[in-house]
Amino acid sequence: MLDTIFFIIVGAAAFLCIIRLIKGPTASDRAVALDTASTVTTAVLVLLGLFFKRYVYLDVALVYAVLTFIGSVAIARFLERGI
């Protein structure tokens, strides 16, 4: 029961991130929405790992989090230069 509530909350967060990603008035808003959506995806991977008792999902979530951090830094540097 508690797992279902977690998935509903995370699904609502993902939906709100997608809305901000589409409607964001500036590129910075879209970048923050994309970073938040990546964090939500990492949370989904962790929840799936705990739900199915398959801990390989936790390893995938860790690698995904590191890669999205590198991507977020690259996007931030790109936006900072204004290219």
Backbone hydrogen bonds in HBPLUS format (Angstrom, degrees):
<---DONOR---> <-ACCEPTOR-->    atom                        ^
c    i                          cat <-CA-CA->   ^        H-A-AA   ^      H-
h    n   atom  resd res      DA  || num        DHA   H-A  angle D-A-AA Bond
n    s   type  num  typ     dist DA aas  dist angle  dist       angle   num
A0005-ILE N   A0001-MET O   3.25 MM   4  6.62 153.6  2.32 145.6 152.1     1
A0006-PHE N   A0002-LEU O   3.02 MM   4  6.32 157.4  2.07 147.7 153.8     2
A0007-PHE N   A0003-ASP O   2.95 MM   4  6.23 160.5  1.99 151.5 156.3     3
A0008-ILE N   A0004-THR O   2.98 MM   4  6.19 151.1  2.06 146.2 153.9     4
A0009-ILE N   A0005-ILE O   3.00 MM   4  6.23 162.2  2.03 151.9 156.2     5
A0010-VAL N   A0006-PHE O   2.92 MM   4  6.12 164.8  1.95 153.6 158.1     6
A0011-GLY N   A0007-PHE O   2.87 MM   4  5.89 150.2  1.96 138.3 147.2     7
A0012-ALA N   A0008-ILE O   2.95 MM   4  6.16 152.9  2.02 145.6 152.3     8
A0013-ALA N   A0009-ILE O   3.00 MM   4  6.28 153.2  2.08 145.2 152.6     9
A0014-ALA N   A0010-VAL O   2.95 MM   4  6.19 153.6  2.02 146.0 153.0    10
A0015-PHE N   A0011-GLY O   2.96 MM   4  6.18 154.8  2.03 145.1 152.0    11
A0016-LEU N   A0012-ALA O   3.00 MM   4  6.25 159.2  2.05 148.6 153.5    12
A0017-CYS N   A0013-ALA O   2.99 MM   4  6.20 149.2  2.08 143.4 152.0    13
A0018-ILE N   A0014-ALA O   3.00 MM   4  6.25 153.7  2.07 147.8 154.3    14
A0019-ILE N   A0015-PHE O   3.06 MM   4  6.36 154.3  2.13 146.6 153.5    15
A0020-ARG N   A0016-LEU O   3.06 MM   4  6.31 161.7  2.10 146.2 150.6    16
A0021-LEU N   A0017-CYS O   2.83 MM   4  6.00 145.6  1.95 143.1 153.7    17
A0022-ILE N   A0018-ILE O   3.01 MM   4  6.23 145.3  2.13 144.7 152.4    18
A0023-LYS N   A0019-ILE O   2.88 MM   4  6.02 171.4  1.88 157.8 160.4    19
A0024-GLY N   A0020-ARG O   2.80 MM   4  5.03 127.5  2.08 134.5 140.7    20
A0030-ARG N   A0026-THR O   3.24 MM   4  6.59 155.7  2.30 143.6 149.9    21
A0031-ALA N   A0027-ALA O   2.90 MM   4  6.15 150.3  1.99 144.6 153.0    22
A0032-VAL N   A0028-SER O   2.97 MM   4  6.23 158.4  2.01 150.1 155.1    23
A0033-ALA N   A0029-ASP O   2.96 MM   4  6.17 155.9  2.02 145.2 152.3    24
A0034-LEU N   A0030-ARG O   2.88 MM   4  6.09 152.1  1.96 145.2 152.7    25
A0035-ASP N   A0031-ALA O   2.96 MM   4  6.18 154.4  2.03 145.2 152.1    26
A0036-THR N   A0032-VAL O   2.89 MM   4  6.10 155.7  1.95 147.4 154.3    27
A0037-ALA N   A0033-ALA O   2.86 MM   4  6.04 152.7  1.93 144.1 151.9    28
A0038-SER N   A0034-LEU O   2.97 MM   4  6.20 146.2  2.09 140.4 149.4    29
A0039-THR N   A0035-ASP O   3.03 MM   4  6.35 147.9  2.14 141.6 150.2    30
A0040-VAL N   A0036-THR O   2.90 MM   4  6.22 152.4  1.98 147.5 155.3    31
A0041-THR N   A0037-ALA O   2.92 MM   4  6.15 151.6  2.00 142.9 150.6    32
A0042-THR N   A0038-SER O   2.97 MM   4  6.24 151.7  2.05 143.1 150.5    33
A0043-ALA N   A0039-THR O   2.95 MM   4  6.26 151.6  2.03 144.0 151.9    34
A0044-VAL N   A0040-VAL O   2.89 MM   4  6.22 149.1  1.99 146.7 155.3    35
A0045-LEU N   A0041-THR O   2.99 MM   4  6.30 156.2  2.05 147.9 153.8    36
A0046-VAL N   A0042-THR O   3.02 MM   4  6.32 155.2  2.09 147.6 154.2    37
A0047-LEU N   A0043-ALA O   2.88 MM   4  6.12 160.8  1.92 149.3 154.8    38
A0048-LEU N   A0044-VAL O   2.83 MM   4  6.04 155.6  1.89 150.5 157.2    39
A0049-GLY N   A0045-LEU O   2.98 MM   4  6.17 153.4  2.05 142.2 149.5    40
A0050-LEU N   A0046-VAL O   3.00 MM   4  6.31 153.5  2.07 148.9 155.7    41
A0051-PHE N   A0047-LEU O   2.80 MM   4  5.91 152.9  1.88 146.6 154.9    42
A0052-PHE N   A0048-LEU O   2.93 MM   4  5.95 170.4  1.94 152.1 153.9    43
A0054-ARG N   A0049-GLY O   3.12 MM   5  4.92 132.6  2.36 132.3 142.5    44
A0057-TYR N   A0054-ARG O   3.34 MM   3  6.25 161.5  2.38 119.9 123.0    45
A0058-LEU N   A0055-TYR O   3.14 MM   3  5.28 135.3  2.35  97.5 108.8    46
A0060-VAL N   A0056-VAL O   3.02 MM   4  6.36 159.1  2.07 149.8 155.6    47
A0061-ALA N   A0057-TYR O   2.86 MM   4  6.02 151.6  1.94 141.4 149.6    48
A0062-LEU N   A0058-LEU O   3.01 MM   4  6.22 149.8  2.11 140.9 148.2    49
A0063-VAL N   A0059-ASP O   3.07 MM   4  6.37 165.3  2.09 152.9 155.7    50
A0064-TYR N   A0060-VAL O   2.86 MM   4  5.99 160.7  1.90 149.8 156.0    51
A0065-ALA N   A0061-ALA O   2.89 MM   4  6.00 151.8  1.97 142.8 150.2    52
A0066-VAL N   A0062-LEU O   3.10 MM   4  6.37 156.0  2.16 147.5 153.2    53
A0067-LEU N   A0063-VAL O   3.00 MM   4  6.25 163.3  2.03 152.2 156.7    54
A0068-THR N   A0064-TYR O   2.90 MM   4  6.07 157.4  1.95 149.2 155.5    55
A0069-PHE N   A0065-ALA O   3.00 MM   4  6.12 142.7  2.14 138.7 148.6    56
A0070-ILE N   A0066-VAL O   3.10 MM   4  6.41 157.0  2.15 147.7 153.0    57
A0071-GLY N   A0067-LEU O   2.97 MM   4  6.24 155.3  2.03 144.5 151.7    58
A0072-SER N   A0068-THR O   2.84 MM   4  5.97 149.8  1.93 141.0 149.0    59
A0073-VAL N   A0069-PHE O   2.98 MM   4  6.24 154.7  2.05 149.1 155.2    60
A0074-ALA N   A0070-ILE O   3.03 MM   4  6.27 154.9  2.09 144.5 151.5    61
A0075-ILE N   A0071-GLY O   2.93 MM   4  6.18 157.8  1.98 148.8 154.5    62
A0076-ALA N   A0072-SER O   2.92 MM   4  6.08 157.6  1.97 145.0 151.5    63
A0077-ARG N   A0073-VAL O   2.97 MM   4  6.17 157.5  2.02 148.3 153.8    64
A0078-PHE N   A0074-ALA O   2.98 MM   4  6.15 152.5  2.06 143.5 151.5    65
A0079-LEU N   A0075-ILE O   2.89 MM   4  6.13 159.2  1.94 151.8 156.7    66
A0080-GLU N   A0076-ALA O   2.91 MM   4  6.01 145.0  2.04 141.8 151.8    67
A0081-ARG N   A0077-ARG O   3.22 MM   4  6.38 150.9  2.31 143.5 148.7    68
